[in-house]
Amino acid sequence: MLIRLDKEVRREGKTLSYDTRYFISSLDPDQVSAAEIQGYILRHWEVENCLHLQKDKYYREDNHVFRQPELGKRWTVLTNIGLTLASLYRKGEQTWKEVRERFLLYPTAVNEGRKT
């Protein structure tokens, strides 16, 4: 099955972008609804946007090349720990950048119970 998805991004009533994406699937079109297909696509991008994009954006994970495979595995574990800790200490910030900036400005605030 070939799937065409037209995506339009709007903010405050203005169209910011329009994109067409194509997908190939082995699903039987007679056995799956359009809503189910959309759910599969959204869940795929949720993982990409919520985890992989964050790891690449804030830890530049895709830019690291390790000659020893063990170092790459360790780096992955460290970035996972970093994102997990940041999510545990998130206090109303809307973006990961805001969380990181708060920790850069007030690195001991968590231990001292200081409000920022």
Biopython code that builds the backbone (N, CA, C, O; Angstrom):
import numpy as np
from Bio.PDB.StructureBuilder import StructureBuilder

atoms = [
    (1, "MET", "N", (0.852, -1.167, 0.000)),
    (1, "MET", "CA", (0.000, 0.000, 0.000)),
    (1, "MET", "C", (0.902, 1.235, 0.000)),
    (1, "MET", "O", (1.876, 1.299, 0.750)),
    (2, "LEU", "N", (0.580, 2.187, -0.823)),
    (2, "LEU", "CA", (1.268, 3.472, -0.874)),
    (2, "LEU", "C", (0.354, 4.495, -0.222)),
    (2, "LEU", "O", (-0.832, 4.581, -0.542)),
    (3, "ILE", "N", (0.920, 5.271, 0.697)),
    (3, "ILE", "CA", (0.124, 6.243, 1.459)),
    (3, "ILE", "C", (0.655, 7.637, 1.184)),
    (3, "ILE", "O", (1.864, 7.870, 1.205)),
    (4, "ARG", "N", (-0.243, 8.547, 0.931)),
    (4, "ARG", "CA", (0.118, 9.958, 0.766)),
    (4, "ARG", "C", (-0.475, 10.725, 1.936)),
    (4, "ARG", "O", (-1.665, 10.609, 2.230)),
    (5, "LEU", "N", (0.368, 11.512, 2.603)),
    (5, "LEU", "CA", (-0.071, 12.307, 3.742)),
    (5, "LEU", "C", (0.242, 13.775, 3.460)),
    (5, "LEU", "O", (1.404, 14.148, 3.293)),
    (6, "ASP", "N", (-0.790, 14.596, 3.407)),
    (6, "ASP", "CA", (-0.611, 16.031, 3.221)),
    (6, "ASP", "C", (-0.654, 16.690, 4.587)),
    (6, "ASP", "O", (-1.615, 16.517, 5.337)),
    (7, "LYS", "N", (0.385, 17.447, 4.909)),
    (7, "LYS", "CA", (0.497, 18.072, 6.225)),
    (7, "LYS", "C", (0.555, 19.582, 6.069)),
    (7, "LYS", "O", (1.337, 20.112, 5.279)),
    (8, "GLU", "N", (-0.285, 20.262, 6.835)),
    (8, "GLU", "CA", (-0.304, 21.719, 6.835)),
    (8, "GLU", "C", (-0.092, 22.178, 8.271)),
    (8, "GLU", "O", (-0.834, 21.779, 9.169)),
    (9, "VAL", "N", (0.911, 23.011, 8.491)),
    (9, "VAL", "CA", (1.216, 23.528, 9.829)),
    (9, "VAL", "C", (0.718, 24.957, 9.917)),
    (9, "VAL", "O", (1.069, 25.803, 9.094)),
    (10, "ARG", "N", (-0.112, 25.221, 10.934)),
    (10, "ARG", "CA", (-0.665, 26.563, 11.129)),
    (10, "ARG", "C", (-0.381, 27.054, 12.538)),
    (10, "ARG", "O", (-0.388, 26.275, 13.492)),
    (11, "ARG", "N", (-0.136, 28.325, 12.660)),
    (11, "ARG", "CA", (0.006, 28.993, 13.949)),
    (11, "ARG", "C", (-0.757, 30.304, 13.858)),
    (11, "ARG", "O", (-0.554, 31.088, 12.931)),
    (12, "GLU", "N", (-1.620, 30.533, 14.808)),
    (12, "GLU", "CA", (-2.414, 31.763, 14.869)),
    (12, "GLU", "C", (-3.136, 32.037, 13.558)),
    (12, "GLU", "O", (-3.205, 33.180, 13.104)),
    (13, "GLY", "N", (-3.671, 30.991, 12.956)),
    (13, "GLY", "CA", (-4.450, 31.131, 11.736)),
    (13, "GLY", "C", (-3.646, 31.287, 10.461)),
    (13, "GLY", "O", (-4.222, 31.354, 9.375)),
    (14, "LYS", "N", (-2.325, 31.347, 10.571)),
    (14, "LYS", "CA", (-1.475, 31.509, 9.390)),
    (14, "LYS", "C", (-0.831, 30.179, 9.041)),
    (14, "LYS", "O", (-0.354, 29.462, 9.921)),
    (15, "THR", "N", (-0.817, 29.850, 7.762)),
    (15, "THR", "CA", (-0.161, 28.629, 7.310)),
    (15, "THR", "C", (1.342, 28.877, 7.248)),
    (15, "THR", "O", (1.813, 29.743, 6.511)),
    (16, "LEU", "N", (2.093, 28.094, 8.041)),
    (16, "LEU", "CA", (3.546, 28.239, 8.061)),
    (16, "LEU", "C", (4.227, 27.332, 7.034)),
    (16, "LEU", "O", (5.219, 27.707, 6.409)),
    (17, "SER", "N", (3.673, 26.144, 6.879)),
    (17, "SER", "CA", (4.279, 25.230, 5.914)),
    (17, "SER", "C", (3.254, 24.219, 5.437)),
    (17, "SER", "O", (2.235, 23.966, 6.079)),
    (18, "TYR", "N", (3.565, 23.662, 4.299)),
    (18, "TYR", "CA", (2.721, 22.636, 3.703)),
    (18, "TYR", "C", (3.671, 21.575, 3.154)),
    (18, "TYR", "O", (4.626, 21.895, 2.447)),
    (19, "ASP", "N", (3.409, 20.332, 3.476)),
    (19, "ASP", "CA", (4.332, 19.267, 3.117)),
    (19, "ASP", "C", (3.541, 18.024, 2.714)),
    (19, "ASP", "O", (2.496, 17.729, 3.294)),
    (20, "THR", "N", (4.036, 17.314, 1.735)),
    (20, "THR", "CA", (3.451, 16.040, 1.343)),
    (20, "THR", "C", (4.474, 14.956, 1.593)),
    (20, "THR", "O", (5.625, 15.054, 1.166)),
    (21, "ARG", "N", (4.036, 13.913, 2.295)),
    (21, "ARG", "CA", (4.920, 12.789, 2.604)),
    (21, "ARG", "C", (4.287, 11.511, 2.078)),
    (21, "ARG", "O", (3.065, 11.372, 2.032)),
    (22, "TYR", "N", (5.150, 10.581, 1.682)),
    (22, "TYR", "CA", (4.686, 9.295, 1.163)),
    (22, "TYR", "C", (5.230, 8.175, 2.036)),
    (22, "TYR", "O", (6.362, 8.238, 2.514)),
    (23, "PHE", "N", (4.413, 7.156, 2.238)),
    (23, "PHE", "CA", (4.787, 5.993, 3.031)),
    (23, "PHE", "C", (4.428, 4.739, 2.253)),
    (23, "PHE", "O", (3.470, 4.714, 1.480)),
    (24, "ILE", "N", (5.217, 3.706, 2.474)),
    (24, "ILE", "CA", (4.924, 2.397, 1.905)),
    (24, "ILE", "C", (4.653, 1.454, 3.069)),
    (24, "ILE", "O", (5.397, 1.442, 4.050)),
    (25, "SER", "N", (3.609, 0.679, 2.964)),
    (25, "SER", "CA", (3.231, -0.232, 4.043)),
    (25, "SER", "C", (2.842, -1.593, 3.479)),
    (25, "SER", "O", (2.345, -1.711, 2.359)),
    (26, "SER", "N", (3.082, -2.604, 4.286)),
    (26, "SER", "CA", (2.657, -3.956, 3.908)),
    (26, "SER", "C", (1.272, -4.277, 4.456)),
    (26, "SER", "O", (0.782, -5.393, 4.286)),
    (27, "LEU", "N", (0.636, -3.305, 5.112)),
    (27, "LEU", "CA", (-0.716, -3.518, 5.634)),
    (27, "LEU", "C", (-1.702, -3.700, 4.480)),
    (27, "LEU", "O", (-1.539, -3.127, 3.403)),
    (28, "ASP", "N", (-2.703, -4.494, 4.727)),
    (28, "ASP", "CA", (-3.756, -4.708, 3.742)),
    (28, "ASP", "C", (-4.741, -3.538, 3.828)),
    (28, "ASP", "O", (-5.347, -3.334, 4.880)),
    (29, "PRO", "N", (-4.915, -2.771, 2.762)),
    (29, "PRO", "CA", (-5.799, -1.610, 2.813)),
    (29, "PRO", "C", (-7.243, -1.956, 3.147)),
    (29, "PRO", "O", (-7.995, -1.095, 3.602)),
    (30, "ASP", "N", (-7.637, -3.201, 2.926)),
    (30, "ASP", "CA", (-9.003, -3.612, 3.264)),
    (30, "ASP", "C", (-9.153, -3.961, 4.739)),
    (30, "ASP", "O", (-10.272, -4.126, 5.224)),
    (31, "GLN", "N", (-8.043, -4.075, 5.453)),
    (31, "GLN", "CA", (-8.074, -4.491, 6.854)),
    (31, "GLN", "C", (-7.758, -3.366, 7.834)),
    (31, "GLN", "O", (-7.824, -3.571, 9.045)),
    (32, "VAL", "N", (-7.418, -2.188, 7.334)),
    (32, "VAL", "CA", (-7.019, -1.077, 8.207)),
    (32, "VAL", "C", (-7.706, 0.210, 7.741)),
    (32, "VAL", "O", (-7.850, 0.454, 6.543)),
    (33, "SER", "N", (-8.120, 1.017, 8.700)),
    (33, "SER", "CA", (-8.788, 2.277, 8.355)),
    (33, "SER", "C", (-7.770, 3.405, 8.219)),
    (33, "SER", "O", (-6.624, 3.280, 8.651)),
    (34, "ALA", "N", (-8.202, 4.491, 7.621)),
    (34, "ALA", "CA", (-7.335, 5.666, 7.479)),
    (34, "ALA", "C", (-6.930, 6.200, 8.850)),
    (34, "ALA", "O", (-5.794, 6.641, 9.028)),
    (35, "ALA", "N", (-7.847, 6.167, 9.825)),
    (35, "ALA", "CA", (-7.540, 6.637, 11.180)),
    (35, "ALA", "C", (-6.456, 5.774, 11.832)),
    (35, "ALA", "O", (-5.591, 6.293, 12.538)),
    (36, "GLU", "N", (-6.501, 4.462, 11.597)),
    (36, "GLU", "CA", (-5.474, 3.574, 12.156)),
    (36, "GLU", "C", (-4.111, 3.855, 11.527)),
    (36, "GLU", "O", (-3.094, 3.875, 12.220)),
    (37, "ILE", "N", (-4.094, 4.071, 10.227)),
    (37, "ILE", "CA", (-2.841, 4.395, 9.537)),
    (37, "ILE", "C", (-2.272, 5.696, 10.082)),
    (37, "ILE", "O", (-1.075, 5.796, 10.348)),
    (38, "GLN", "N", (-3.126, 6.681, 10.244)),
    (38, "GLN", "CA", (-2.677, 7.959, 10.796)),
    (38, "GLN", "C", (-2.095, 7.760, 12.198)),
    (38, "GLN", "O", (-1.081, 8.372, 12.534)),
    (39, "GLY", "N", (-2.715, 6.925, 13.007)),
    (39, "GLY", "CA", (-2.205, 6.638, 14.342)),
    (39, "GLY", "C", (-0.824, 6.014, 14.311)),
    (39, "GLY", "O", (0.034, 6.370, 15.118)),
    (40, "TYR", "N", (-0.595, 5.077, 13.378)),
    (40, "TYR", "CA", (0.724, 4.459, 13.241)),
    (40, "TYR", "C", (1.779, 5.507, 12.884)),
    (40, "TYR", "O", (2.875, 5.514, 13.443)),
    (41, "ILE", "N", (1.437, 6.378, 11.958)),
    (41, "ILE", "CA", (2.386, 7.408, 11.523)),
    (41, "ILE", "C", (2.676, 8.373, 12.666)),
    (41, "ILE", "O", (3.834, 8.722, 12.897)),
    (42, "LEU", "N", (1.649, 8.808, 13.381)),
    (42, "LEU", "CA", (1.853, 9.744, 14.490)),
    (42, "LEU", "C", (2.696, 9.132, 15.601)),
    (42, "LEU", "O", (3.546, 9.813, 16.175)),
    (43, "ARG", "N", (2.476, 7.863, 15.912)),
    (43, "ARG", "CA", (3.269, 7.217, 16.962)),
    (43, "ARG", "C", (4.733, 7.093, 16.557)),
    (43, "ARG", "O", (5.627, 7.220, 17.393)),
    (44, "HIS", "N", (4.973, 6.846, 15.275)),
    (44, "HIS", "CA", (6.362, 6.783, 14.800)),
    (44, "HIS", "C", (7.049, 8.131, 15.020)),
    (44, "HIS", "O", (8.162, 8.187, 15.545)),
    (45, "TRP", "N", (6.388, 9.204, 14.622)),
    (45, "TRP", "CA", (7.012, 10.523, 14.744)),
    (45, "TRP", "C", (7.070, 10.994, 16.191)),
    (45, "TRP", "O", (7.919, 11.816, 16.535)),
    (46, "GLU", "N", (6.185, 10.489, 17.041)),
    (46, "GLU", "CA", (6.245, 10.838, 18.463)),
    (46, "GLU", "C", (7.563, 10.352, 19.062)),
    (46, "GLU", "O", (8.200, 11.083, 19.820)),
    (47, "VAL", "N", (7.975, 9.144, 18.735)),
    (47, "VAL", "CA", (9.251, 8.618, 19.229)),
    (47, "VAL", "C", (10.392, 9.460, 18.676)),
    (47, "VAL", "O", (11.304, 9.840, 19.409)),
    (48, "GLU", "N", (10.338, 9.747, 17.388)),
    (48, "GLU", "CA", (11.405, 10.538, 16.767)),
    (48, "GLU", "C", (11.509, 11.926, 17.406)),
    (48, "GLU", "O", (12.605, 12.367, 17.751)),
    (49, "ASN", "N", (10.387, 12.605, 17.562)),
    (49, "ASN", "CA", (10.409, 13.968, 18.084)),
    (49, "ASN", "C", (10.663, 14.045, 19.579)),
    (49, "ASN", "O", (11.303, 14.984, 20.051)),
    (50, "CYS", "N", (10.172, 13.075, 20.325)),
    (50, "CYS", "CA", (10.300, 13.136, 21.780)),
    (50, "CYS", "C", (11.617, 12.585, 22.290)),
    (50, "CYS", "O", (12.041, 12.949, 23.387)),
    (51, "LEU", "N", (12.267, 11.739, 21.552)),
    (51, "LEU", "CA", (13.500, 11.147, 22.052)),
    (51, "LEU", "C", (14.680, 11.447, 21.146)),
    (51, "LEU", "O", (15.616, 12.134, 21.556)),
    (52, "HIS", "N", (14.650, 10.947, 19.932)),
    (52, "HIS", "CA", (15.817, 11.058, 19.068)),
    (52, "HIS", "C", (16.150, 12.505, 18.714)),
    (52, "HIS", "O", (17.321, 12.884, 18.705)),
    (53, "LEU", "N", (15.148, 13.304, 18.426)),
    (53, "LEU", "CA", (15.403, 14.705, 18.104)),
    (53, "LEU", "C", (16.007, 15.430, 19.289)),
    (53, "LEU", "O", (16.939, 16.217, 19.128)),
    (54, "GLN", "N", (15.481, 15.170, 20.483)),
    (54, "GLN", "CA", (16.007, 15.810, 21.686)),
    (54, "GLN", "C", (17.464, 15.411, 21.925)),
    (54, "GLN", "O", (18.299, 16.255, 22.252)),
    (55, "LYS", "N", (17.761, 14.132, 21.760)),
    (55, "LYS", "CA", (19.125, 13.656, 21.985)),
    (55, "LYS", "C", (20.084, 14.261, 20.969)),
    (55, "LYS", "O", (21.219, 14.593, 21.310)),
    (56, "ASP", "N", (19.641, 14.405, 19.738)),
    (56, "ASP", "CA", (20.519, 14.985, 18.736)),
    (56, "ASP", "C", (20.638, 16.490, 18.925)),
    (56, "ASP", "O", (21.725, 17.047, 18.774)),
    (57, "LYS", "N", (19.544, 17.150, 19.250)),
    (57, "LYS", "CA", (19.548, 18.606, 19.387)),
    (57, "LYS", "C", (20.377, 19.064, 20.581)),
    (57, "LYS", "O", (21.178, 19.990, 20.458)),
    (58, "TYR", "N", (20.195, 18.426, 21.731)),
    (58, "TYR", "CA", (20.854, 18.903, 22.941)),
    (58, "TYR", "C", (22.164, 18.206, 23.252)),
    (58, "TYR", "O", (23.002, 18.768, 23.957)),
    (59, "TYR", "N", (22.363, 17.009, 22.752)),
    (59, "TYR", "CA", (23.604, 16.283, 23.024)),
    (59, "TYR", "C", (24.389, 15.995, 21.752)),
    (59, "TYR", "O", (25.437, 15.349, 21.795)),
    (60, "ARG", "N", (23.881, 16.475, 20.621)),
    (60, "ARG", "CA", (24.524, 16.288, 19.312)),
    (60, "ARG", "C", (24.930, 14.834, 19.099)),
    (60, "ARG", "O", (26.035, 14.536, 18.646)),
    (61, "GLU", "N", (24.018, 13.952, 19.433)),
    (61, "GLU", "CA", (24.311, 12.525, 19.382)),
    (61, "GLU", "C", (24.696, 12.050, 17.980)),
    (61, "GLU", "O", (25.572, 11.195, 17.846)),
    (62, "ASP", "N", (24.073, 12.576, 16.954)),
    (62, "ASP", "CA", (24.387, 12.130, 15.595)),
    (62, "ASP", "C", (25.769, 12.586, 15.137)),
    (62, "ASP", "O", (26.312, 12.027, 14.184)),
    (63, "ASN", "N", (26.348, 13.586, 15.795)),
    (63, "ASN", "CA", (27.658, 14.095, 15.400)),
    (63, "ASN", "C", (28.810, 13.316, 16.024)),
    (63, "ASN", "O", (29.957, 13.478, 15.608)),
    (64, "HIS", "N", (28.527, 12.480, 17.007)),
    (64, "HIS", "CA", (29.585, 11.746, 17.679)),
    (64, "HIS", "C", (29.922, 10.463, 16.918)),
    (64, "HIS", "O", (29.047, 9.667, 16.578)),
    (65, "VAL", "N", (31.202, 10.294, 16.668)),
    (65, "VAL", "CA", (31.683, 9.073, 16.036)),
    (65, "VAL", "C", (32.727, 8.477, 16.970)),
    (65, "VAL", "O", (33.759, 9.092, 17.240)),
    (66, "PHE", "N", (32.452, 7.292, 17.450)),
    (66, "PHE", "CA", (33.364, 6.637, 18.372)),
    (66, "PHE", "C", (34.031, 5.462, 17.663)),
    (66, "PHE", "O", (33.373, 4.661, 17.000)),
    (67, "ARG", "N", (35.326, 5.380, 17.815)),
    (67, "ARG", "CA", (36.062, 4.276, 17.193)),
    (67, "ARG", "C", (35.827, 2.963, 17.928)),
    (67, "ARG", "O", (35.937, 1.881, 17.353)),
    (68, "GLN", "N", (35.506, 3.082, 19.196)),
    (68, "GLN", "CA", (35.221, 1.883, 19.987)),
    (68, "GLN", "C", (33.716, 1.806, 20.222)),
    (68, "GLN", "O", (33.147, 2.724, 20.813)),
    (69, "PRO", "N", (33.056, 0.740, 19.780)),
    (69, "PRO", "CA", (31.596, 0.629, 19.925)),
    (69, "PRO", "C", (31.119, 0.793, 21.364)),
    (69, "PRO", "O", (30.025, 1.308, 21.596)),
    (70, "GLU", "N", (31.918, 0.366, 22.324)),
    (70, "GLU", "CA", (31.514, 0.486, 23.729)),
    (70, "GLU", "C", (31.329, 1.945, 24.140)),
    (70, "GLU", "O", (30.451, 2.255, 24.946)),
    (71, "LEU", "N", (32.148, 2.841, 23.592)),
    (71, "LEU", "CA", (32.012, 4.265, 23.928)),
    (71, "LEU", "C", (30.688, 4.816, 23.426)),
    (71, "LEU", "O", (30.052, 5.621, 24.105)),
    (72, "GLY", "N", (30.268, 4.387, 22.238)),
    (72, "GLY", "CA", (28.982, 4.825, 21.697)),
    (72, "GLY", "C", (27.831, 4.364, 22.571)),
    (72, "GLY", "O", (26.887, 5.117, 22.808)),
    (73, "LYS", "N", (27.902, 3.132, 23.052)),
    (73, "LYS", "CA", (26.861, 2.608, 23.937)),
    (73, "LYS", "C", (26.824, 3.390, 25.242)),
    (73, "LYS", "O", (25.748, 3.701, 25.753)),
    (74, "ARG", "N", (27.993, 3.707, 25.778)),
    (74, "ARG", "CA", (28.052, 4.475, 27.033)),
    (74, "ARG", "C", (27.502, 5.885, 26.837)),
    (74, "ARG", "O", (26.789, 6.408, 27.692)),
    (75, "TRP", "N", (27.842, 6.491, 25.702)),
    (75, "TRP", "CA", (27.315, 7.836, 25.412)),
    (75, "TRP", "C", (25.794, 7.815, 25.344)),
    (75, "TRP", "O", (25.138, 8.726, 25.849)),
    (76, "THR", "N", (25.233, 6.789, 24.727)),
    (76, "THR", "CA", (23.780, 6.657, 24.641)),
    (76, "THR", "C", (23.167, 6.547, 26.029)),
    (76, "THR", "O", (22.148, 7.178, 26.310)),
    (77, "VAL", "N", (23.776, 5.758, 26.891)),
    (77, "VAL", "CA", (23.272, 5.624, 28.267)),
    (77, "VAL", "C", (23.329, 6.973, 28.987)),
    (77, "VAL", "O", (22.380, 7.345, 29.677)),
    (78, "LEU", "N", (24.421, 7.696, 28.834)),
    (78, "LEU", "CA", (24.554, 9.004, 29.497)),
    (78, "LEU", "C", (23.531, 10.016, 28.991)),
    (78, "LEU", "O", (22.969, 10.775, 29.781)),
    (79, "THR", "N", (23.287, 10.032, 27.689)),
    (79, "THR", "CA", (22.284, 10.974, 27.178)),
    (79, "THR", "C", (20.887, 10.575, 27.644)),
    (79, "THR", "O", (20.061, 11.446, 27.921)),
    (80, "ASN", "N", (20.609, 9.280, 27.735)),
    (80, "ASN", "CA", (19.315, 8.836, 28.272)),
    (80, "ASN", "C", (19.144, 9.279, 29.717)),
    (80, "ASN", "O", (18.067, 9.728, 30.109)),
    (81, "ILE", "N", (20.202, 9.154, 30.506)),
    (81, "ILE", "CA", (20.152, 9.587, 31.905)),
    (81, "ILE", "C", (19.916, 11.095, 31.975)),
    (81, "ILE", "O", (19.105, 11.560, 32.776)),
    (82, "GLY", "N", (20.619, 11.854, 31.141)),
    (82, "GLY", "CA", (20.451, 13.303, 31.138)),
    (82, "GLY", "C", (19.027, 13.728, 30.829)),
    (82, "GLY", "O", (18.475, 14.593, 31.509)),
    (83, "LEU", "N", (18.429, 13.132, 29.815)),
    (83, "LEU", "CA", (17.042, 13.475, 29.470)),
    (83, "LEU", "C", (16.063, 13.023, 30.547)),
    (83, "LEU", "O", (15.084, 13.714, 30.830)),
    (84, "THR", "N", (16.324, 11.875, 31.144)),
    (84, "THR", "CA", (15.450, 11.391, 32.216)),
    (84, "THR", "C", (15.504, 12.320, 33.418)),
    (84, "THR", "O", (14.462, 12.671, 33.972)),
    (85, "LEU", "N", (16.704, 12.725, 33.831)),
    (85, "LEU", "CA", (16.829, 13.641, 34.971)),
    (85, "LEU", "C", (16.183, 14.991, 34.678)),
    (85, "LEU", "O", (15.512, 15.568, 35.534)),
    (86, "ALA", "N", (16.390, 15.484, 33.472)),
    (86, "ALA", "CA", (15.776, 16.773, 33.115)),
    (86, "ALA", "C", (14.259, 16.676, 33.158)),
    (86, "ALA", "O", (13.597, 17.619, 33.590)),
    (87, "SER", "N", (13.697, 15.557, 32.721)),
    (87, "SER", "CA", (12.238, 15.421, 32.752)),
    (87, "SER", "C", (11.719, 15.292, 34.178)),
    (87, "SER", "O", (10.615, 15.747, 34.476)),
    (88, "LEU", "N", (12.502, 14.678, 35.065)),
    (88, "LEU", "CA", (12.084, 14.549, 36.467)),
    (88, "LEU", "C", (12.073, 15.897, 37.187)),
    (88, "LEU", "O", (11.246, 16.129, 38.069)),
    (89, "TYR", "N", (12.990, 16.779, 36.809)),
    (89, "TYR", "CA", (13.106, 18.076, 37.470)),
    (89, "TYR", "C", (12.449, 19.213, 36.701)),
    (89, "TYR", "O", (12.663, 20.383, 37.017)),
    (90, "ARG", "N", (11.680, 18.888, 35.730)),
    (90, "ARG", "CA", (10.986, 19.897, 34.921)),
    (90, "ARG", "C", (9.936, 20.577, 35.790)),
    (90, "ARG", "O", (9.124, 19.902, 36.424)),
    (91, "LYS", "N", (9.945, 21.900, 35.825)),
    (91, "LYS", "CA", (9.025, 22.661, 36.683)),
    (91, "LYS", "C", (8.218, 23.663, 35.879)),
    (91, "LYS", "O", (8.268, 24.861, 36.159)),
    (92, "GLY", "N", (7.508, 23.215, 34.927)),
    (92, "GLY", "CA", (6.662, 24.124, 34.171)),
    (92, "GLY", "C", (7.311, 24.718, 32.939)),
    (92, "GLY", "O", (6.658, 25.443, 32.188)),
    (93, "GLU", "N", (8.587, 24.428, 32.714)),
    (93, "GLU", "CA", (9.207, 24.912, 31.495)),
    (93, "GLU", "C", (8.544, 24.217, 30.312)),
    (93, "GLU", "O", (8.131, 23.061, 30.404)),
    (94, "GLN", "N", (8.453, 24.924, 29.228)),
    (94, "GLN", "CA", (7.804, 24.371, 28.049)),
    (94, "GLN", "C", (8.770, 23.635, 27.135)),
    (94, "GLN", "O", (8.348, 22.774, 26.363)),
    (95, "THR", "N", (10.044, 23.952, 27.204)),
    (95, "THR", "CA", (11.016, 23.332, 26.311)),
    (95, "THR", "C", (12.184, 22.774, 27.115)),
    (95, "THR", "O", (12.424, 23.170, 28.255)),
    (96, "TRP", "N", (12.909, 21.835, 26.486)),
    (96, "TRP", "CA", (14.101, 21.289, 27.124)),
    (96, "TRP", "C", (15.171, 22.360, 27.251)),
    (96, "TRP", "O", (15.983, 22.312, 28.175)),
    (97, "LYS", "N", (15.187, 23.319, 26.347)),
    (97, "LYS", "CA", (16.166, 24.403, 26.421)),
    (97, "LYS", "C", (15.964, 25.196, 27.714)),
    (97, "LYS", "O", (16.938, 25.569, 28.369)),
    (98, "GLU", "N", (14.724, 25.452, 28.079)),
    (98, "GLU", "CA", (14.446, 26.173, 29.327)),
    (98, "GLU", "C", (14.906, 25.378, 30.545)),
    (98, "GLU", "O", (15.413, 25.955, 31.507)),
    (99, "VAL", "N", (14.735, 24.060, 30.509)),
    (99, "VAL", "CA", (15.200, 23.213, 31.614)),
    (99, "VAL", "C", (16.713, 23.300, 31.723)),
    (99, "VAL", "O", (17.251, 23.495, 32.813)),
    (100, "ARG", "N", (17.393, 23.156, 30.606)),
    (100, "ARG", "CA", (18.857, 23.215, 30.609)),
    (100, "ARG", "C", (19.354, 24.577, 31.089)),
    (100, "ARG", "O", (20.306, 24.650, 31.866)),
    (101, "GLU", "N", (18.718, 25.657, 30.630)),
    (101, "GLU", "CA", (19.153, 26.993, 31.048)),
    (101, "GLU", "C", (18.975, 27.192, 32.546)),
    (101, "GLU", "O", (19.818, 27.808, 33.199)),
    (102, "ARG", "N", (17.881, 26.674, 33.089)),
    (102, "ARG", "CA", (17.672, 26.800, 34.540)),
    (102, "ARG", "C", (18.781, 26.069, 35.294)),
    (102, "ARG", "O", (19.304, 26.587, 36.280)),
    (103, "PHE", "N", (19.143, 24.872, 34.839)),
    (103, "PHE", "CA", (20.197, 24.129, 35.520)),
    (103, "PHE", "C", (21.557, 24.777, 35.348)),
    (103, "PHE", "O", (22.404, 24.671, 36.235)),
    (104, "LEU", "N", (21.788, 25.449, 34.221)),
    (104, "LEU", "CA", (23.048, 26.168, 34.053)),
    (104, "LEU", "C", (23.125, 27.377, 34.979)),
    (104, "LEU", "O", (24.188, 27.685, 35.517)),
    (105, "LEU", "N", (21.993, 28.063, 35.165)),
    (105, "LEU", "CA", (21.968, 29.235, 36.034)),
    (105, "LEU", "C", (21.939, 28.878, 37.518)),
    (105, "LEU", "O", (22.552, 29.568, 38.332)),
    (106, "TYR", "N", (21.240, 27.817, 37.871)),
    (106, "TYR", "CA", (21.057, 27.433, 39.271)),
    (106, "TYR", "C", (21.380, 25.948, 39.452)),
    (106, "TYR", "O", (20.472, 25.156, 39.704)),
    (107, "PRO", "N", (22.650, 25.552, 39.329)),
    (107, "PRO", "CA", (22.975, 24.123, 39.363)),
    (107, "PRO", "C", (22.699, 23.445, 40.703)),
    (107, "PRO", "O", (22.505, 22.230, 40.739)),
    (108, "THR", "N", (22.675, 24.186, 41.791)),
    (108, "THR", "CA", (22.436, 23.569, 43.109)),
    (108, "THR", "C", (21.024, 23.809, 43.601)),
    (108, "THR", "O", (20.698, 23.427, 44.724)),
    (109, "ALA", "N", (20.178, 24.429, 42.799)),
    (109, "ALA", "CA", (18.819, 24.771, 43.240)),
    (109, "ALA", "C", (18.011, 23.533, 43.618)),
    (109, "ALA", "O", (17.172, 23.602, 44.516)),
    (110, "VAL", "N", (18.243, 22.425, 42.965)),
    (110, "VAL", "CA", (17.487, 21.198, 43.261)),
    (110, "VAL", "C", (17.828, 20.712, 44.654)),
    (110, "VAL", "O", (16.937, 20.346, 45.421)),
    (111, "ASN", "N", (19.117, 20.706, 44.993)),
    (111, "ASN", "CA", (19.536, 20.195, 46.293)),
    (111, "ASN", "C", (19.165, 21.132, 47.424)),
    (111, "ASN", "O", (18.896, 20.679, 48.536)),
    (112, "GLU", "N", (19.145, 22.417, 47.166)),
    (112, "GLU", "CA", (18.861, 23.394, 48.213)),
    (112, "GLU", "C", (17.373, 23.708, 48.324)),
    (112, "GLU", "O", (16.965, 24.428, 49.236)),
    (113, "GLY", "N", (16.566, 23.188, 47.425)),
    (113, "GLY", "CA", (15.143, 23.464, 47.450)),
    (113, "GLY", "C", (14.810, 24.884, 47.022)),
    (113, "GLY", "O", (13.699, 25.353, 47.266)),
    (114, "ARG", "N", (15.744, 25.574, 46.394)),
    (114, "ARG", "CA", (15.554, 26.949, 45.952)),
    (114, "ARG", "C", (14.594, 27.001, 44.790)),
    (114, "ARG", "O", (14.680, 26.186, 43.871)),
    (115, "LYS", "N", (13.683, 27.948, 44.821)),
    (115, "LYS", "CA", (12.789, 28.158, 43.676)),
    (115, "LYS", "C", (13.424, 29.123, 42.722)),
    (115, "LYS", "O", (14.044, 30.104, 43.132)),
    (116, "THR", "N", (13.273, 28.846, 41.452)),
    (116, "THR", "CA", (13.870, 29.742, 40.445)),
    (116, "THR", "C", (12.798, 30.470, 39.699)),
    (116, "THR", "O", (13.097, 31.269, 38.811)),
]
sb = StructureBuilder()
sb.init_structure("model")
sb.init_model(0)
sb.init_chain("A")
sb.init_seg("    ")
for serial, (resi, resn, name, xyz) in enumerate(atoms, 1):
    if name == "N":
        sb.init_residue(resn, " ", resi, " ")
    sb.init_atom(name, np.array(xyz, "f"), 0.0, 1.0, " ", f" {name:<3s}", serial, name[0])
structure = sb.get_structure()
